[in-house]
Amino acid sequence: MSKTEINTGLLSGLSVEKLREKIVSLKKELFNLRFQKTLGELTDTSAFSKVRKNIARVKTELMKRKSGESK
């Protein structure tokens, strides 16, 4: 597994606050990738989908916890 992919087992061990911080950092990373693409400096174009999928993984974990609390 590459370092850009997040292990879902690792996410389950993080607190809600850490998950929110992770989303913020991943969104910043996505912004930087877009900036690099615009400047023509981006070499790994698959990084976009990896980061977007990681954001989705973290958001899914947050939703699991939120739905678990409401039951």
N, C-alpha and C positions, 0 to 999 in steps of 0.2 A: 504494500500500500504506500502511495506517495505521501509526502508530508503535507500536501494540500488537502488530502481527504481526511475527514473526521470520523473517528470510530464511534458508532452509536452507543456502544457500551461505556465509553468514556463520558459521553454526555449525560448518561443517567446518574453518574456520580457527582455532577456539578450542581451547585445551588442555582436557584432561579436568577439571582443577581449576576452570577458568573455567566449564565447562559445569555442574559441580556447584553452583558459586556462583549461576549463572543459575537453576537449579531452585529453590534456596532463596529467591531474591528473588521469583521468580514465585509460589511458594507463599505468601509473605508478602503479595504483592499480592492473591492470591485471598482470603486471610483478611480483608484490609482491605475488599475488595468485599463480602464476606458481612456484615461489621460495618456497612458503609454501608447495605446492604439492610435490615438489622434496624432501623437508626435511621431509615429512610425517606429517606436522603440520596442514594441511588443514582439517577442519571438515565439512565445507559447500561446497560441490562440485558444487552445483547449482550457486554459486557465479560467476563462469566463464561465464555462459550464461547470467546472469543478467548484468554483466559489459560489455560484448560484445554488448548486446542489447542497453545499455545506450550509448555506443560509437556510434552505428548506429543511434540512435535517435538524438544525437547532430550533427552528420555529415549530416543527412537529413535536419535538420533545417538550417545548413550553406548552403547547396545546394539550398534550397528554396529561401533563401535570395540572393544568387548569381544569380540564374536564374531570379529573380524578378528585379534585377538591370540591366540585359542585355536587357530586353524588352523595 
